[in-house]
Amino acid sequence: MSSARTAPLTAHPHAARVVIQTQDFDLGIEVAALRAGDAGVGAVCSFVGTVRDRNAGDAVSAMELEHYPGMTEKSIEAIIDRAVARFGIHAAKVIHRVGPLAPMDQIVLVAVTSAHRGMAFQACEFIMDYLKSEAPFWKKEQTADGARWVDARVSDEQALARWA
């Protein structure tokens, strides 16, 4: 008998799907927890975003991320709900860091489990595209010319448009 599930799941009942935190995260631990106990998982896809040392041609020495507590989590939960409905994934987890960060620091984790790889890849990309464009985060970079707020990029909006 196969133990694969026929209906998509939304995650382990007591596991938080969205975590906003200042501390770093461990990809291996998070992926293991996401797929734990689900023998129907045939694919895991994850994305980790990191702080670059350059943006718009300028050296970046630090970045600070701010968010709107409560609203941010609710917004990301809605994005995950859309991914579950659209792709039939088993589970998803988003961890997003806030506060001061340095180049090479991890910023965000999006991890998805599903029965098959195609849906896992698409759902991971879908969540990340919506996260970049819709989640209420604000980034401020430190450059040689001082601090500056980072505006949304046209390429992020173009990536989002393909899911419409």
Disulfide bonds with the S-S distance in Angstrom:
none
